Amino acid sequence: MIVVTGATGNIGRVLVSRLLAEGAAVRALTRDPARAGLPAEAETVRADLTGADALEPLLAGAEALFLNLAAGGDHAAAALTEAAVRAGVRRIVLNSSMAVTDTPDDDAHHIARLHAGLERAVRDSGLEWTFVRGGNYATNALAWAPAIRTSGVVRDAHPEARGVPVHEADLADVAATALLDRSGAHLGQAYLVTGPAELTVAQQVAEIGRATGKETRVEQISEEAAAEAMAGPHFPKEAALELVRMFGRTVEAPAFPVSDAVERITGHPARTFAQWARDHAADFS
């Protein structure tokens, strides 16, 4: 039995299907099972990880746990890690972040601090672990969907900021390989997982235009305005501004090299952003 947190998220939904296809029993955790829309073969269980309910029953009989901080926040993820130990779970595969570098720089900004702290908690648990350090998710481009649908114009502080966007299916494939591993090859590994090529924001917007047949372009705005647009109830403006400025630094040099982890771990090449744009063309149309 493998328990998947964030089962209706972009990565979790694909991961559930991948694990089922490999013959694994899957318990998918979600706040609203009636609306989850997950395969019938999965055991879909209601779980509010931020609530006061005991967490051990969610993990009863499980051998492995896919842990995603986005499913309930850092406190919930740490509590679930502790519950996994008490429930007899053997392995955790953590959806971490490429912001974590195992250096003093991990204290430098919000996202690295959160994920580095959770990585420490998982390491200290004594369970088997693998960290999947993604972060430049191709699905972040879905934030542009309303603007592309209405005007074709994406407003961004740094149109020439560079990244290596990774398809959620590749992150799910890496996680599935680690969860199902019987050789021990992936234990104690922290994998930096990227897409296959570096692209600027402007190039990504252009790829979406090609996939949808719409005319698209980027209009530059201030860092302050970009942070205002990104901030929300669970993401303070100060953290958003920190992130916007981090993106700005990639104009001169990319934050991370292109990684071959997807092909090395799964045996297939990483999916391109152009493929991701085709896969999600309906979201922008």
N, C-alpha and C positions, 0 to 999 in steps of 0.2 A: 504494500500500500504506500502510495506517495501522496502527500498532502501538498496542495498548491494554494498559496495565498495570492491575492490579487488575480483570481482566476478569470475574471471578466475584463481584465486590463489588456492592453495591446500584446504584451508578451505572454501573460498567463493564459489567454484564450488559445493562442497557438500551441503553447506548451501542453495544455490538457489534451489536445488532439494528437500531438506527437506521441505522448506517453501512452495513450490508449492504442494508437496504431502499433506500438511495440509490445502490446499485450499486458501493460502494467495496469494494476488497479489504481484508480485515481479518486481522491477525495478533494473536491473543489470547494474552496471557501469563498463565500460571497455574502454581501449584506442582504441581497434579495434574490433567493433561489428562483422565485416565480418568473423573474424577468431576466434571468441569467442567459438563457438561450444556449446552454452548453450541451454537448452530446449526451444522449440518454444513458450511455454506458458509464458516465462519470457519476459518482456519488456527490451530488451537489448539496452542500450543507450551509445553513444560515450561520453567519459568524460576524459579529461586530467586535473587532479586535480592540476597539477603543473603549468598550464597555466594561462592566464589572463581572461579567460571567467568567466562570472557570475555563481555562484554556486547555487543560489536559484532555478533556473528553474529545476535543477536536482532533487530537493526535493519537487517540487510542488505536493500537494495532499498527501504527505507521512505522515504516522502516526509514523513510526519508522525507524531508521537508524542503520545498522551494520557498524561500523567504524573501519577500519583497517589501522594503521599507515603505513604499508608496501605498501599501494595503492598509496601513493604520498609523504610520508615523514611527519615529525611532523608539519611543517608550513601549509601544505595543510590540514592535519587533523584538526588543530586548526581552520583554516578558514572555513572548512566544518561544524564544530561545531557551529560557529557563524552564518553561513548561515542557519543551521537547526533551530535555534531560530527564525530568521527572517521569515522563511518559514512556521512556525507553526508546526514543527515536535514535537511529544510528548515525544518520548523515544529514547535514544541512548544505544545500546549494544556495548561496546568497546572491541575489541580484544587487550587486554593489555599483560603484561608480568609477569611471576612469579618472575622476578627480583625485582619488586616493593614490598616493605615490610611495607610501611607506617612508616618507622623509618628514622633516619638520614643517615642510610646506603644507602638510595635511591640516595644520591649524590655521592656515591662511584664509580660508573662506568657508562659508556656510555648508555647502554640499559636501565638501571633503570632510569637514568635522563630523557631520552626521554619519556618513558611511564608514569613516575610519573608526568611530566609536562602536558601531555595530559590528564591524569586522573583529574588533578586539573582543567583544562579548562572545562572538561565535567561536573564536580561537580558544578563549578561556573556558568555554563550556566543556571541553574534553571530547566533543563529538567529532566525527569525520567532517571535513569541510572542503568546499571549493567555492571560490569567489569569481563571479562573472562581472568583470568591470567594463560595462558599456557606458553610455552616457550621451554621446552625440547621436541620439536616437533620430532616425529618419522621421518617426511619427511626430517629432516636435514641429515638423512642417505643417501638421494639421492645424496649428494655430493660425496659419495664413489662409485657411480655407474660406472663412467668411469674406475676407477682402478680395480674394481671387474670384470667388463666385459673383460678387457685386460689381467690382471695378477692374479686377485684374492687376491692381496696384498693391504691393506689399510695402509697408513702411517699416524700416529697420534702421538702427543706429549705425550699423557697420555692414554695408552691402558686400564689402570685400573680405569680411571675416571668413576664415577657412576652417573647415572641419572634415571629418571622414564619416559621414552619416551611415549608420548601420540599420539594416532591415530588422524589424522585430522577429521575423521568422528565423533569422540567423542567431539571434540571442536565445530564442527558444530552443533551437537545435543544439547549441552549446550546452545549455542548462540540462536538456534531456539526456545528452551523452554523459554528463557528470552524474546525474541522478541514477542512471541505469548501469553505470560502470561497475563491472565485477572484477576488473583487473587491478584496481587500485591506482591506475595511471594518473587519475585526475585528483587524487586526494592531496590536500595541502597546497593546491595550486591556485594562484590568483591570475586569471587570464584577462589581459587587455583585449577587448573585442571591438573591432572597428569595421567599417565598410571597406571596400576594395580600392577606393580612390578619394583623393582630396578634392573638395569642391567648395567654392565660395557660396555665400548666401544667394548672390545674384545668379550663379550657375544652377543652383537648386531650383530657384523660381523659374528659370528658363526651362528646365527639364519638366517641371509640372505643366508649363505652357505647351510643350511638345506632346505630353501625354494626354492633355485635355483638348488640344486644338484651340486653346484660348490665347489671346495676346496677353502676356504678363510682363511686369517690370518691377523694379525696386525703387522706391523713393526714400532718400536718406532723411532721418529725423534725429533729434538730439538724444543723448543717452538718458537724460531725465525723462523725456517723453516715452522712450522705449521701456524704461523701468516702470513707469506708471501703467502702461498697457499690460505688462507682464504680471504685476503684483495682484494679489487676491487675498481672500480671507485666510488661507493657509500658507501664503508666501509673501512675507512683508516686503515693502518697497526697498528697504535697505539691502535685503538679500538679493532682490531682483537687480538693483543697481550694481551690486558686486558682480553678478553674473554677466550683465551687459558689458561691464568694463573688462571682464575676463575674455569675452568674445572679441572685444576690440583689440586685445593684445595679439590675437591670432591673425590680424591683418598683415603684420610683419613676419610672423612665423607661426606655423600651425602648433597648437598646444600638444599634439600627440602625433607620433609617426603612424603610418598605415601598418596595421597588424595583419599577420597571416593566420591568426588564431582560428578563424572560422574553418578555413580549409584544413589546417593541421589537426583540428579536433574532430570535425565532422566528416572530412573526406570530400566535401564539395566546396567550390569557390564561393566566396561571399557574394551575396546578391548586390547588384548595382543600385544606385539611387534612381536611375532611369527605370529599372524594373519596379522599384517601390512606387514610383510615381504612376506607372501603368496600373499596378495593383490597387492603387487608391484614387484613380482618376475620378470615380464617382463622387468621392468626398469633396472634390473641387468643382464639380459641374452642377 
